[in-house]
Amino acid sequence: MDIRFTKHADEKFVTLARHGVRISRKKVITTVQDPDLIDHSHTPLFIAQGILDKAHVLRVVYKKEQQIIKIITFYPGRKSQYEKR
């Protein structure tokens, strides 16, 4: 499947970097392709979650459109907030 980033998602790399949070495109793609869990509660959107570091997870919001995965946004979150989902 082809993976594409929205303009907002592309801009999110810069926004997070300004706040000292460096997340690579590869990490975002890996989280979508091999997530620790997928939250289906916002269908048709999916939220893939993967480990970012000892205390944080990476959450990636995306949707599937035919043979394309469109990454809408992504954000770091505290494990304690999302670990029970």
PDB file with SEQRES, HELIX, SHEET and CRYST1 records, atoms N, CA, C and O in Angstrom:
SEQRES   1 A   85  MET ASP ILE ARG PHE THR LYS HIS ALA ASP GLU LYS PHE          
SEQRES   2 A   85  VAL THR LEU ALA ARG HIS GLY VAL ARG ILE SER ARG LYS          
SEQRES   3 A   85  LYS VAL ILE THR THR VAL GLN ASP PRO ASP LEU ILE ASP          
SEQRES   4 A   85  HIS SER HIS THR PRO LEU PHE ILE ALA GLN GLY ILE LEU          
SEQRES   5 A   85  ASP LYS ALA HIS VAL LEU ARG VAL VAL TYR LYS LYS GLU          
SEQRES   6 A   85  GLN GLN ILE ILE LYS ILE ILE THR PHE TYR PRO GLY ARG          
SEQRES   7 A   85  LYS SER GLN TYR GLU LYS ARG                                  
HELIX    1 AA1 LYS A    7  ARG A   18  1                                  12    
HELIX    2 AA2 ARG A   25  GLN A   33  1                                   9    
HELIX    3 AA3 LYS A   79  TYR A   82  1                                   4    
SHEET    1 AA1 5 ASP A   2  PHE A   5  0                                        
SHEET    2 AA1 5 ILE A  68  ARG A  78  1                                        
SHEET    3 AA1 5 HIS A  56  GLU A  65 -1                                        
SHEET    4 AA1 5 PHE A  46  ILE A  51 -1                                        
SHEET    5 AA1 5 LEU A  37  ASP A  39 -1                                        
CRYST1    1.000    1.000    1.000  90.00  90.00  90.00 P 1           1          
ATOM      1  N   MET A   1       0.818  -1.180   0.000  1.00  0.00           N  
ATOM      2  CA  MET A   1       0.000   0.000   0.000  1.00  0.00           C  
ATOM      3  C   MET A   1       0.868   1.252   0.000  1.00  0.00           C  
ATOM      4  O   MET A   1       1.895   1.309   0.676  1.00  0.00           O  
ATOM      5  N   ASP A   2       0.451   2.234  -0.752  1.00  0.00           N  
ATOM      6  CA  ASP A   2       1.154   3.509  -0.835  1.00  0.00           C  
ATOM      7  C   ASP A   2       0.817   4.338   0.407  1.00  0.00           C  
ATOM      8  O   ASP A   2      -0.340   4.374   0.825  1.00  0.00           O  
ATOM      9  N   ILE A   3       1.797   4.993   0.990  1.00  0.00           N  
ATOM     10  CA  ILE A   3       1.583   5.833   2.168  1.00  0.00           C  
ATOM     11  C   ILE A   3       1.887   7.276   1.803  1.00  0.00           C  
ATOM     12  O   ILE A   3       2.952   7.597   1.276  1.00  0.00           O  
ATOM     13  N   ARG A   4       0.912   8.143   2.099  1.00  0.00           N  
ATOM     14  CA  ARG A   4       1.073   9.565   1.797  1.00  0.00           C  
ATOM     15  C   ARG A   4       0.793  10.396   3.036  1.00  0.00           C  
ATOM     16  O   ARG A   4      -0.007  10.012   3.890  1.00  0.00           O  
ATOM     17  N   PHE A   5       1.457  11.530   3.124  1.00  0.00           N  
ATOM     18  CA  PHE A   5       1.283  12.444   4.241  1.00  0.00           C  
ATOM     19  C   PHE A   5       0.487  13.661   3.774  1.00  0.00           C  
ATOM     20  O   PHE A   5       0.757  14.208   2.705  1.00  0.00           O  
ATOM     21  N   THR A   6      -0.494  14.085   4.572  1.00  0.00           N  
ATOM     22  CA  THR A   6      -1.205  15.320   4.259  1.00  0.00           C  
ATOM     23  C   THR A   6      -0.255  16.498   4.514  1.00  0.00           C  
ATOM     24  O   THR A   6       0.808  16.338   5.112  1.00  0.00           O  
ATOM     25  N   LYS A   7      -0.656  17.659   4.055  1.00  0.00           N  
ATOM     26  CA  LYS A   7       0.139  18.863   4.290  1.00  0.00           C  
ATOM     27  C   LYS A   7       0.296  19.092   5.799  1.00  0.00           C  
ATOM     28  O   LYS A   7       1.376  19.433   6.282  1.00  0.00           O  
ATOM     29  N   HIS A   8      -0.794  18.899   6.521  1.00  0.00           N  
ATOM     30  CA  HIS A   8      -0.744  19.078   7.975  1.00  0.00           C  
ATOM     31  C   HIS A   8       0.275  18.123   8.610  1.00  0.00           C  
ATOM     32  O   HIS A   8       1.063  18.531   9.463  1.00  0.00           O  
ATOM     33  N   ALA A   9       0.257  16.865   8.195  1.00  0.00           N  
ATOM     34  CA  ALA A   9       1.195  15.884   8.748  1.00  0.00           C  
ATOM     35  C   ALA A   9       2.634  16.276   8.428  1.00  0.00           C  
ATOM     36  O   ALA A   9       3.513  16.165   9.282  1.00  0.00           O  
ATOM     37  N   ASP A  10       2.875  16.733   7.205  1.00  0.00           N  
ATOM     38  CA  ASP A  10       4.223  17.179   6.835  1.00  0.00           C  
ATOM     39  C   ASP A  10       4.679  18.340   7.721  1.00  0.00           C  
ATOM     40  O   ASP A  10       5.833  18.393   8.147  1.00  0.00           O  
ATOM     41  N   GLU A  11       3.768  19.259   7.987  1.00  0.00           N  
ATOM     42  CA  GLU A  11       4.101  20.425   8.809  1.00  0.00           C  
ATOM     43  C   GLU A  11       4.309  20.044  10.275  1.00  0.00           C  
ATOM     44  O   GLU A  11       5.003  20.747  11.011  1.00  0.00           O  
ATOM     45  N   LYS A  12       3.718  18.949  10.689  1.00  0.00           N  
ATOM     46  CA  LYS A  12       3.810  18.499  12.084  1.00  0.00           C  
ATOM     47  C   LYS A  12       5.253  18.161  12.472  1.00  0.00           C  
ATOM     48  O   LYS A  12       5.640  18.355  13.625  1.00  0.00           O  
ATOM     49  N   PHE A  13       6.051  17.661  11.527  1.00  0.00           N  
ATOM     50  CA  PHE A  13       7.464  17.375  11.812  1.00  0.00           C  
ATOM     51  C   PHE A  13       8.181  18.643  12.276  1.00  0.00           C  
ATOM     52  O   PHE A  13       8.939  18.617  13.246  1.00  0.00           O  
ATOM     53  N   VAL A  14       7.935  19.748  11.575  1.00  0.00           N  
ATOM     54  CA  VAL A  14       8.573  21.024  11.898  1.00  0.00           C  
ATOM     55  C   VAL A  14       8.060  21.561  13.229  1.00  0.00           C  
ATOM     56  O   VAL A  14       8.839  22.028  14.061  1.00  0.00           O  
ATOM     57  N   THR A  15       6.757  21.491  13.423  1.00  0.00           N  
ATOM     58  CA  THR A  15       6.154  21.989  14.661  1.00  0.00           C  
ATOM     59  C   THR A  15       6.712  21.255  15.875  1.00  0.00           C  
ATOM     60  O   THR A  15       7.096  21.885  16.861  1.00  0.00           O  
ATOM     61  N   LEU A  16       6.758  19.929  15.809  1.00  0.00           N  
ATOM     62  CA  LEU A  16       7.284  19.152  16.935  1.00  0.00           C  
ATOM     63  C   LEU A  16       8.771  19.413  17.144  1.00  0.00           C  
ATOM     64  O   LEU A  16       9.233  19.477  18.283  1.00  0.00           O  
ATOM     65  N   ALA A  17       9.522  19.564  16.059  1.00  0.00           N  
ATOM     66  CA  ALA A  17      10.962  19.833  16.167  1.00  0.00           C  
ATOM     67  C   ALA A  17      11.215  21.149  16.893  1.00  0.00           C  
ATOM     68  O   ALA A  17      12.170  21.264  17.661  1.00  0.00           O  
ATOM     69  N   ARG A  18      10.362  22.139  16.651  1.00  0.00           N  
ATOM     70  CA  ARG A  18      10.494  23.423  17.344  1.00  0.00           C  
ATOM     71  C   ARG A  18      10.330  23.269  18.849  1.00  0.00           C  
ATOM     72  O   ARG A  18      10.852  24.067  19.628  1.00  0.00           O  
ATOM     73  N   HIS A  19       9.601  22.237  19.248  1.00  0.00           N  
ATOM     74  CA  HIS A  19       9.384  21.971  20.670  1.00  0.00           C  
ATOM     75  C   HIS A  19      10.353  20.922  21.209  1.00  0.00           C  
ATOM     76  O   HIS A  19      10.195  20.430  22.326  1.00  0.00           O  
ATOM     77  N   GLY A  20      11.357  20.588  20.399  1.00  0.00           N  
ATOM     78  CA  GLY A  20      12.381  19.654  20.840  1.00  0.00           C  
ATOM     79  C   GLY A  20      12.017  18.188  20.684  1.00  0.00           C  
ATOM     80  O   GLY A  20      12.708  17.319  21.215  1.00  0.00           O  
ATOM     81  N   VAL A  21      10.950  17.904  19.967  1.00  0.00           N  
ATOM     82  CA  VAL A  21      10.523  16.521  19.744  1.00  0.00           C  
ATOM     83  C   VAL A  21      10.844  16.144  18.308  1.00  0.00           C  
ATOM     84  O   VAL A  21      10.249  16.673  17.369  1.00  0.00           O  
ATOM     85  N   ARG A  22      11.775  15.241  18.147  1.00  0.00           N  
ATOM     86  CA  ARG A  22      12.196  14.816  16.808  1.00  0.00           C  
ATOM     87  C   ARG A  22      11.614  13.447  16.507  1.00  0.00           C  
ATOM     88  O   ARG A  22      11.929  12.462  17.175  1.00  0.00           O  
ATOM     89  N   ILE A  23      10.764  13.398  15.496  1.00  0.00           N  
ATOM     90  CA  ILE A  23      10.149  12.150  15.050  1.00  0.00           C  
ATOM     91  C   ILE A  23      10.414  12.049  13.554  1.00  0.00           C  
ATOM     92  O   ILE A  23      10.162  12.997  12.811  1.00  0.00           O  
ATOM     93  N   SER A  24      10.918  10.911  13.115  1.00  0.00           N  
ATOM     94  CA  SER A  24      11.240  10.730  11.701  1.00  0.00           C  
ATOM     95  C   SER A  24      10.037  10.218  10.910  1.00  0.00           C  
ATOM     96  O   SER A  24       9.109   9.630  11.466  1.00  0.00           O  
ATOM     97  N   ARG A  25      10.079  10.454   9.619  1.00  0.00           N  
ATOM     98  CA  ARG A  25       9.040   9.907   8.736  1.00  0.00           C  
ATOM     99  C   ARG A  25       9.032   8.382   8.837  1.00  0.00           C  
ATOM    100  O   ARG A  25       7.977   7.748   8.842  1.00  0.00           O  
ATOM    101  N   LYS A  26      10.227   7.814   8.916  1.00  0.00           N  
ATOM    102  CA  LYS A  26      10.340   6.354   9.014  1.00  0.00           C  
ATOM    103  C   LYS A  26       9.618   5.832  10.258  1.00  0.00           C  
ATOM    104  O   LYS A  26       8.940   4.807  10.191  1.00  0.00           O  
ATOM    105  N   LYS A  27       9.757   6.527  11.395  1.00  0.00           N  
ATOM    106  CA  LYS A  27       9.102   6.108  12.630  1.00  0.00           C  
ATOM    107  C   LYS A  27       7.579   6.164  12.481  1.00  0.00           C  
ATOM    108  O   LYS A  27       6.878   5.267  12.950  1.00  0.00           O  
ATOM    109  N   VAL A  28       7.072   7.198  11.842  1.00  0.00           N  
ATOM    110  CA  VAL A  28       5.632   7.334  11.619  1.00  0.00           C  
ATOM    111  C   VAL A  28       5.139   6.192  10.729  1.00  0.00           C  
ATOM    112  O   VAL A  28       4.128   5.559  11.032  1.00  0.00           O  
ATOM    113  N   ILE A  29       5.848   5.931   9.639  1.00  0.00           N  
ATOM    114  CA  ILE A  29       5.458   4.862   8.715  1.00  0.00           C  
ATOM    115  C   ILE A  29       5.515   3.500   9.401  1.00  0.00           C  
ATOM    116  O   ILE A  29       4.605   2.686   9.240  1.00  0.00           O  
ATOM    117  N   THR A  30       6.575   3.249  10.163  1.00  0.00           N  
ATOM    118  CA  THR A  30       6.706   1.980  10.881  1.00  0.00           C  
ATOM    119  C   THR A  30       5.563   1.793  11.877  1.00  0.00           C  
ATOM    120  O   THR A  30       5.056   0.683  12.041  1.00  0.00           O  
ATOM    121  N   THR A  31       5.162   2.862  12.532  1.00  0.00           N  
ATOM    122  CA  THR A  31       4.060   2.782  13.493  1.00  0.00           C  
ATOM    123  C   THR A  31       2.760   2.386  12.798  1.00  0.00           C  
ATOM    124  O   THR A  31       1.968   1.628  13.358  1.00  0.00           O  
ATOM    125  N   VAL A  32       2.534   2.883  11.597  1.00  0.00           N  
ATOM    126  CA  VAL A  32       1.327   2.519  10.843  1.00  0.00           C  
ATOM    127  C   VAL A  32       1.424   1.078  10.337  1.00  0.00           C  
ATOM    128  O   VAL A  32       0.445   0.334  10.391  1.00  0.00           O  
ATOM    129  N   GLN A  33       2.586   0.690   9.855  1.00  0.00           N  
ATOM    130  CA  GLN A  33       2.754  -0.647   9.283  1.00  0.00           C  
ATOM    131  C   GLN A  33       2.817  -1.755  10.331  1.00  0.00           C  
ATOM    132  O   GLN A  33       2.386  -2.878  10.071  1.00  0.00           O  
ATOM    133  N   ASP A  34       3.350  -1.449  11.511  1.00  0.00           N  
ATOM    134  CA  ASP A  34       3.520  -2.466  12.552  1.00  0.00           C  
ATOM    135  C   ASP A  34       3.186  -1.875  13.923  1.00  0.00           C  
ATOM    136  O   ASP A  34       4.068  -1.751  14.774  1.00  0.00           O  
ATOM    137  N   PRO A  35       1.915  -1.509  14.145  1.00  0.00           N  
ATOM    138  CA  PRO A  35       1.539  -0.854  15.396  1.00  0.00           C  
ATOM    139  C   PRO A  35       1.463  -1.828  16.576  1.00  0.00           C  
ATOM    140  O   PRO A  35       1.270  -3.030  16.399  1.00  0.00           O  
ATOM    141  N   ASP A  36       1.618  -1.279  17.775  1.00  0.00           N  
ATOM    142  CA  ASP A  36       1.386  -2.069  18.981  1.00  0.00           C  
ATOM    143  C   ASP A  36      -0.111  -2.248  19.206  1.00  0.00           C  
ATOM    144  O   ASP A  36      -0.559  -3.260  19.746  1.00  0.00           O  
ATOM    145  N   LEU A  37      -0.878  -1.238  18.779  1.00  0.00           N  
ATOM    146  CA  LEU A  37      -2.321  -1.351  18.829  1.00  0.00           C  
ATOM    147  C   LEU A  37      -2.931  -0.368  17.839  1.00  0.00           C  
ATOM    148  O   LEU A  37      -2.302   0.616  17.451  1.00  0.00           O  
ATOM    149  N   ILE A  38      -4.169  -0.653  17.438  1.00  0.00           N  
ATOM    150  CA  ILE A  38      -4.911   0.242  16.557  1.00  0.00           C  
ATOM    151  C   ILE A  38      -6.234   0.570  17.234  1.00  0.00           C  
ATOM    152  O   ILE A  38      -6.990  -0.322  17.620  1.00  0.00           O  
ATOM    153  N   ASP A  39      -6.498   1.862  17.370  1.00  0.00           N  
ATOM    154  CA  ASP A  39      -7.739   2.351  17.948  1.00  0.00           C  
ATOM    155  C   ASP A  39      -8.729   2.552  16.801  1.00  0.00           C  
ATOM    156  O   ASP A  39      -8.480   3.344  15.893  1.00  0.00           O  
ATOM    157  N   HIS A  40      -9.851   1.832  16.847  1.00  0.00           N  
ATOM    158  CA  HIS A  40     -10.870   1.905  15.796  1.00  0.00           C  
ATOM    159  C   HIS A  40     -12.054   2.771  16.216  1.00  0.00           C  
ATOM    160  O   HIS A  40     -13.075   2.785  15.528  1.00  0.00           O  
ATOM    161  N   SER A  41     -11.940   3.485  17.319  1.00  0.00           N  
ATOM    162  CA  SER A  41     -13.082   4.209  17.874  1.00  0.00           C  
ATOM    163  C   SER A  41     -13.493   5.449  17.099  1.00  0.00           C  
ATOM    164  O   SER A  41     -14.532   6.039  17.395  1.00  0.00           O  
ATOM    165  N   HIS A  42     -12.705   5.859  16.114  1.00  0.00           N  
ATOM    166  CA  HIS A  42     -13.021   7.060  15.338  1.00  0.00           C  
ATOM    167  C   HIS A  42     -13.188   6.754  13.852  1.00  0.00           C  
ATOM    168  O   HIS A  42     -12.827   7.567  13.001  1.00  0.00           O  
ATOM    169  N   THR A  43     -13.734   5.581  13.547  1.00  0.00           N  
ATOM    170  CA  THR A  43     -13.908   5.155  12.163  1.00  0.00           C  
ATOM    171  C   THR A  43     -14.622   6.242  11.371  1.00  0.00           C  
ATOM    172  O   THR A  43     -15.607   6.787  11.868  1.00  0.00           O  
ATOM    173  N   PRO A  44     -14.184   6.581  10.181  1.00  0.00           N  
ATOM    174  CA  PRO A  44     -13.273   5.870   9.290  1.00  0.00           C  
ATOM    175  C   PRO A  44     -11.793   6.148   9.539  1.00  0.00           C  
ATOM    176  O   PRO A  44     -10.937   5.679   8.789  1.00  0.00           O  
ATOM    177  N   LEU A  45     -11.494   6.903  10.583  1.00  0.00           N  
ATOM    178  CA  LEU A  45     -10.097   7.150  10.921  1.00  0.00           C  
ATOM    179  C   LEU A  45      -9.591   6.043  11.839  1.00  0.00           C  
ATOM    180  O   LEU A  45     -10.344   5.474  12.630  1.00  0.00           O  
ATOM    181  N   PHE A  46      -8.312   5.754  11.715  1.00  0.00           N  
ATOM    182  CA  PHE A  46      -7.656   4.781  12.577  1.00  0.00           C  
ATOM    183  C   PHE A  46      -6.530   5.501  13.310  1.00  0.00           C  
ATOM    184  O   PHE A  46      -5.943   6.447  12.785  1.00  0.00           O  
ATOM    185  N   ILE A  47      -6.235   5.051  14.521  1.00  0.00           N  
ATOM    186  CA  ILE A  47      -5.110   5.614  15.265  1.00  0.00           C  
ATOM    187  C   ILE A  47      -4.168   4.463  15.609  1.00  0.00           C  
ATOM    188  O   ILE A  47      -4.473   3.618  16.451  1.00  0.00           O  
ATOM    189  N   ALA A  48      -3.021   4.452  14.940  1.00  0.00           N  
ATOM    190  CA  ALA A  48      -1.997   3.440  15.207  1.00  0.00           C  
ATOM    191  C   ALA A  48      -1.119   3.958  16.340  1.00  0.00           C  
ATOM    192  O   ALA A  48      -0.792   5.144  16.398  1.00  0.00           O  
ATOM    193  N   GLN A  49      -0.746   3.058  17.233  1.00  0.00           N  
ATOM    194  CA  GLN A  49       0.077   3.453  18.373  1.00  0.00           C  
ATOM    195  C   GLN A  49       1.297   2.566  18.471  1.00  0.00           C  
ATOM    196  O   GLN A  49       1.217   1.345  18.329  1.00  0.00           O  
ATOM    197  N   GLY A  50       2.431   3.206  18.718  1.00  0.00           N  
ATOM    198  CA  GLY A  50       3.688   2.493  18.895  1.00  0.00           C  
ATOM    199  C   GLY A  50       4.529   3.175  19.961  1.00  0.00           C  
ATOM    200  O   GLY A  50       4.260   4.315  20.340  1.00  0.00           O  
ATOM    201  N   ILE A  51       5.530   2.487  20.433  1.00  0.00           N  
ATOM    202  CA  ILE A  51       6.398   3.028  21.482  1.00  0.00           C  
ATOM    203  C   ILE A  51       7.340   4.082  20.892  1.00  0.00           C  
ATOM    204  O   ILE A  51       7.955   3.876  19.846  1.00  0.00           O  
ATOM    205  N   LEU A  52       7.431   5.201  21.586  1.00  0.00           N  
ATOM    206  CA  LEU A  52       8.332   6.275  21.177  1.00  0.00           C  
ATOM    207  C   LEU A  52       9.583   6.263  22.059  1.00  0.00           C  
ATOM    208  O   LEU A  52      10.703   6.321  21.552  1.00  0.00           O  
ATOM    209  N   ASP A  53       9.391   6.189  23.363  1.00  0.00           N  
ATOM    210  CA  ASP A  53      10.489   6.051  24.317  1.00  0.00           C  
ATOM    211  C   ASP A  53       9.930   5.429  25.594  1.00  0.00           C  
ATOM    212  O   ASP A  53       8.794   4.956  25.612  1.00  0.00           O  
ATOM    213  N   LYS A  54      10.716   5.429  26.643  1.00  0.00           N  
ATOM    214  CA  LYS A  54      10.326   4.750  27.879  1.00  0.00           C  
ATOM    215  C   LYS A  54       8.999   5.264  28.460  1.00  0.00           C  
ATOM    216  O   LYS A  54       8.235   4.496  29.045  1.00  0.00           O  
ATOM    217  N   ALA A  55       8.739   6.539  28.296  1.00  0.00           N  
ATOM    218  CA  ALA A  55       7.550   7.138  28.909  1.00  0.00           C  
ATOM    219  C   ALA A  55       6.484   7.592  27.911  1.00  0.00           C  
ATOM    220  O   ALA A  55       5.407   8.035  28.311  1.00  0.00           O  
ATOM    221  N   HIS A  56       6.783   7.482  26.605  1.00  0.00           N  
ATOM    222  CA  HIS A  56       5.871   8.028  25.600  1.00  0.00           C  
ATOM    223  C   HIS A  56       5.542   7.040  24.480  1.00  0.00           C  
ATOM    224  O   HIS A  56       6.308   6.130  24.164  1.00  0.00           O  
ATOM    225  N   VAL A  57       4.369   7.269  23.901  1.00  0.00           N  
ATOM    226  CA  VAL A  57       3.957   6.523  22.713  1.00  0.00           C  
ATOM    227  C   VAL A  57       3.802   7.507  21.565  1.00  0.00           C  
ATOM    228  O   VAL A  57       3.665   8.712  21.778  1.00  0.00           O  
ATOM    229  N   LEU A  58       3.826   6.986  20.355  1.00  0.00           N  
ATOM    230  CA  LEU A  58       3.544   7.778  19.172  1.00  0.00           C  
ATOM    231  C   LEU A  58       2.185   7.332  18.665  1.00  0.00           C  
ATOM    232  O   LEU A  58       1.951   6.139  18.471  1.00  0.00           O  
ATOM    233  N   ARG A  59       1.290   8.283  18.452  1.00  0.00           N  
ATOM    234  CA  ARG A  59      -0.035   7.985  17.920  1.00  0.00           C  
ATOM    235  C   ARG A  59      -0.139   8.613  16.535  1.00  0.00           C  
ATOM    236  O   ARG A  59       0.151   9.796  16.356  1.00  0.00           O  
ATOM    237  N   VAL A  60      -0.552   7.817  15.565  1.00  0.00           N  
ATOM    238  CA  VAL A  60      -0.635   8.259  14.174  1.00  0.00           C  
ATOM    239  C   VAL A  60      -2.071   8.104  13.702  1.00  0.00           C  
ATOM    240  O   VAL A  60      -2.612   6.998  13.695  1.00  0.00           O  
ATOM    241  N   VAL A  61      -2.688   9.212  13.309  1.00  0.00           N  
ATOM    242  CA  VAL A  61      -4.058   9.209  12.807  1.00  0.00           C  
ATOM    243  C   VAL A  61      -3.998   9.101  11.290  1.00  0.00           C  
ATOM    244  O   VAL A  61      -3.328   9.891  10.624  1.00  0.00           O  
ATOM    245  N   TYR A  62      -4.709   8.109  10.751  1.00  0.00           N  
ATOM    246  CA  TYR A  62      -4.695   7.906   9.306  1.00  0.00           C  
ATOM    247  C   TYR A  62      -6.023   7.345   8.827  1.00  0.00           C  
ATOM    248  O   TYR A  62      -6.860   6.912   9.618  1.00  0.00           O  
ATOM    249  N   LYS A  63      -6.193   7.364   7.510  1.00  0.00           N  
ATOM    250  CA  LYS A  63      -7.357   6.705   6.920  1.00  0.00           C  
ATOM    251  C   LYS A  63      -6.922   5.992   5.652  1.00  0.00           C  
ATOM    252  O   LYS A  63      -5.917   6.337   5.031  1.00  0.00           O  
ATOM    253  N   LYS A  64      -7.703   4.996   5.291  1.00  0.00           N  
ATOM    254  CA  LYS A  64      -7.420   4.215   4.089  1.00  0.00           C  
ATOM    255  C   LYS A  64      -8.363   4.674   2.990  1.00  0.00           C  
ATOM    256  O   LYS A  64      -9.576   4.753   3.183  1.00  0.00           O  
ATOM    257  N   GLU A  65      -7.790   4.973   1.841  1.00  0.00           N  
ATOM    258  CA  GLU A  65      -8.559   5.365   0.672  1.00  0.00           C  
ATOM    259  C   GLU A  65      -8.096   4.494  -0.484  1.00  0.00           C  
ATOM    260  O   GLU A  65      -7.028   4.718  -1.056  1.00  0.00           O  
ATOM    261  N   GLN A  66      -8.898   3.512  -0.819  1.00  0.00           N  
ATOM    262  CA  GLN A  66      -8.555   2.526  -1.837  1.00  0.00           C  
ATOM    263  C   GLN A  66      -7.223   1.874  -1.500  1.00  0.00           C  
ATOM    264  O   GLN A  66      -7.146   1.169  -0.494  1.00  0.00           O  
ATOM    265  N   GLN A  67      -6.189   2.067  -2.274  1.00  0.00           N  
ATOM    266  CA  GLN A  67      -4.881   1.445  -2.013  1.00  0.00           C  
ATOM    267  C   GLN A  67      -3.886   2.427  -1.401  1.00  0.00           C  
ATOM    268  O   GLN A  67      -2.673   2.238  -1.494  1.00  0.00           O  
ATOM    269  N   ILE A  68      -4.420   3.484  -0.770  1.00  0.00           N  
ATOM    270  CA  ILE A  68      -3.559   4.526  -0.192  1.00  0.00           C  
ATOM    271  C   ILE A  68      -3.849   4.674   1.295  1.00  0.00           C  
ATOM    272  O   ILE A  68      -5.006   4.709   1.713  1.00  0.00           O  
ATOM    273  N   ILE A  69      -2.794   4.760   2.080  1.00  0.00           N  
ATOM    274  CA  ILE A  69      -2.920   5.120   3.489  1.00  0.00           C  
ATOM    275  C   ILE A  69      -2.538   6.591   3.576  1.00  0.00           C  
ATOM    276  O   ILE A  69      -1.418   6.975   3.240  1.00  0.00           O  
ATOM    277  N   LYS A  70      -3.478   7.406   4.029  1.00  0.00           N  
ATOM    278  CA  LYS A  70      -3.254   8.845   4.134  1.00  0.00           C  
ATOM    279  C   LYS A  70      -3.037   9.197   5.602  1.00  0.00           C  
ATOM    280  O   LYS A  70      -3.951   9.083   6.418  1.00  0.00           O  
ATOM    281  N   ILE A  71      -1.826   9.624   5.929  1.00  0.00           N  
ATOM    282  CA  ILE A  71      -1.497  10.013   7.299  1.00  0.00           C  
ATOM    283  C   ILE A  71      -1.955  11.451   7.495  1.00  0.00           C  
ATOM    284  O   ILE A  71      -1.490  12.368   6.819  1.00  0.00           O  
ATOM    285  N   ILE A  72      -2.874  11.624   8.433  1.00  0.00           N  
ATOM    286  CA  ILE A  72      -3.490  12.917   8.664  1.00  0.00           C  
ATOM    287  C   ILE A  72      -2.697  13.735   9.681  1.00  0.00           C  
ATOM    288  O   ILE A  72      -2.432  14.918   9.467  1.00  0.00           O  
ATOM    289  N   THR A  73      -2.326  13.102  10.776  1.00  0.00           N  
ATOM    290  CA  THR A  73      -1.526  13.760  11.803  1.00  0.00           C  
ATOM    291  C   THR A  73      -0.892  12.701  12.690  1.00  0.00           C  
ATOM    292  O   THR A  73      -1.195  11.514  12.571  1.00  0.00           O  
ATOM    293  N   PHE A  74      -0.026  13.130  13.564  1.00  0.00           N  
ATOM    294  CA  PHE A  74       0.595  12.236  14.539  1.00  0.00           C  
ATOM    295  C   PHE A  74       1.025  13.082  15.721  1.00  0.00           C  
ATOM    296  O   PHE A  74       1.243  14.288  15.605  1.00  0.00           O  
ATOM    297  N   TYR A  75       1.140  12.418  16.862  1.00  0.00           N  
ATOM    298  CA  TYR A  75       1.505  13.161  18.059  1.00  0.00           C  
ATOM    299  C   TYR A  75       2.057  12.214  19.115  1.00  0.00           C  
ATOM    300  O   TYR A  75       1.668  11.048  19.179  1.00  0.00           O  
ATOM    301  N   PRO A  76       2.969  12.723  19.944  1.00  0.00           N  
ATOM    302  CA  PRO A  76       3.460  11.924  21.066  1.00  0.00           C  
ATOM    303  C   PRO A  76       2.457  12.035  22.211  1.00  0.00           C  
ATOM    304  O   PRO A  76       1.760  13.040  22.353  1.00  0.00           O  
ATOM    305  N   GLY A  77       2.399  10.991  23.017  1.00  0.00           N  
ATOM    306  CA  GLY A  77       1.534  11.012  24.193  1.00  0.00           C  
ATOM    307  C   GLY A  77       2.188  10.242  25.318  1.00  0.00           C  
ATOM    308  O   GLY A  77       3.060   9.404  25.087  1.00  0.00           O  
ATOM    309  N   ARG A  78       1.771  10.525  26.517  1.00  0.00           N  
ATOM    310  CA  ARG A  78       2.304   9.797  27.676  1.00  0.00           C  
ATOM    311  C   ARG A  78       1.746   8.380  27.677  1.00  0.00           C  
ATOM    312  O   ARG A  78       0.552   8.173  27.465  1.00  0.00           O  
ATOM    313  N   LYS A  79       2.617   7.412  27.916  1.00  0.00           N  
ATOM    314  CA  LYS A  79       2.190   6.013  27.996  1.00  0.00           C  
ATOM    315  C   LYS A  79       1.073   5.849  29.009  1.00  0.00           C  
ATOM    316  O   LYS A  79       0.111   5.119  28.772  1.00  0.00           O  
ATOM    317  N   SER A  80       1.203   6.530  30.138  1.00  0.00           N  
ATOM    318  CA  SER A  80       0.212   6.395  31.207  1.00  0.00           C  
ATOM    319  C   SER A  80      -1.189   6.809  30.760  1.00  0.00           C  
ATOM    320  O   SER A  80      -2.183   6.314  31.292  1.00  0.00           O  
ATOM    321  N   GLN A  81      -1.267   7.706  29.796  1.00  0.00           N  
ATOM    322  CA  GLN A  81      -2.565   8.171  29.307  1.00  0.00           C  
ATOM    323  C   GLN A  81      -3.182   7.193  28.312  1.00  0.00           C  
ATOM    324  O   GLN A  81      -4.405   7.068  28.257  1.00  0.00           O  
ATOM    325  N   TYR A  82      -2.364   6.502  27.528  1.00  0.00           N  
ATOM    326  CA  TYR A  82      -2.877   5.680  26.439  1.00  0.00           C  
ATOM    327  C   TYR A  82      -2.661   4.180  26.599  1.00  0.00           C  
ATOM    328  O   TYR A  82      -3.141   3.413  25.766  1.00  0.00           O  
ATOM    329  N   GLU A  83      -1.971   3.741  27.617  1.00  0.00           N  
ATOM    330  CA  GLU A  83      -1.604   2.328  27.708  1.00  0.00           C  
ATOM    331  C   GLU A  83      -2.790   1.401  27.905  1.00  0.00           C  
ATOM    332  O   GLU A  83      -2.674   0.213  27.603  1.00  0.00           O  
ATOM    333  N   LYS A  84      -3.911   1.876  28.390  1.00  0.00           N  
ATOM    334  CA  LYS A  84      -5.063   1.010  28.631  1.00  0.00           C  
ATOM    335  C   LYS A  84      -6.017   0.942  27.451  1.00  0.00           C  
ATOM    336  O   LYS A  84      -7.022   0.234  27.520  1.00  0.00           O  
ATOM    337  N   ARG A  85      -5.733   1.652  26.376  1.00  0.00           N  
ATOM    338  CA  ARG A  85      -6.630   1.673  25.215  1.00  0.00           C  
ATOM    339  C   ARG A  85      -6.436   0.470  24.354  1.00  0.00           C  
ATOM    340  O   ARG A  85      -7.110   0.326  23.334  1.00  0.00           O  
TER     341      ARG A  85                                                      
END                                                                             
